[in-house]
Amino acid sequence: EVHLVESGGGLVQPGGSLRLSCAVSGFTFSDHFMDWVRQAPGKGLEWVGRSRNKANSYTTEYAASVKGRFTISRDDSKNSLYLQMNSLKTEDTAVYYCVRDGYYDYLWLLDVWGKGTTVTVSS
Amino acid sequence: DIQMTQSPSSLSASVGDRVTITCRASQGISNYLAWFQQKPGKAPKSLIYAASSLHSGVPSKFSGSGSGTDFTLTISSLQPEDFATYYCQQYNSYPLTFGGGTKVEIK
């Protein structure tokens, strides 16, 4: 069974940093693209960014709202995905979901979701 | 960026009702459209991809249709476990974008 478990959330002051982790099991992590998606309190879903697999050179994509402040990385040997968040703003307060991409019809798309970890940016 | 607009933003329906939710893209996205279900306090669950293909394990009471800019999600006979918020999402181009959500409530 596929499992994705996020950790690392918490309370941080504006301007601070936080690193989220996503530990996965039940599938071959190194084969898959992975995403981070967030949800501010009482709001909808917002895509944060994507990590491609080794076959695609581990390249990344980011939403404009986080580009230059957030960095997605992965360690295939540890079956783990990371989200380094710097220069945090109050508007980054959200539940952050780790999402596995599946390969369907020759395209990668959001497939299996973790339960999420909560990040609160406040002074 | 491609804007995704869902309507209605909320609806009230009874058990057994047929419910249809609409999603419109600001530009053509072929059939690169997914639907997700989210219950309160829970993570989203993937329902549909490629506008009309059900993910494994998703019951056939859910169906999707559309191509280009206009899409629909239909629940054929609403059951208590279907009361939730539904989101559409395009994966035609970056950034990936979601609709604002449709909350399906009990009448």
Interface residues (C-beta under 8 A of the other chain):
Chain A: D35 V37 G44 L45 E46 W47 R50 E61 Y62 A63 A64 Y97 Y104 D105 L107 W108 L109 L110 D111 V112 W113 G114 K115 G116
Chain B: D1 Y32 A34 F36 Q38 K42 A43 P44 K45 S46 Y49 A50 S53 H55 Y87 Q89 Y91 Y94 P95 L96 T97 F98 G99 G100 G101
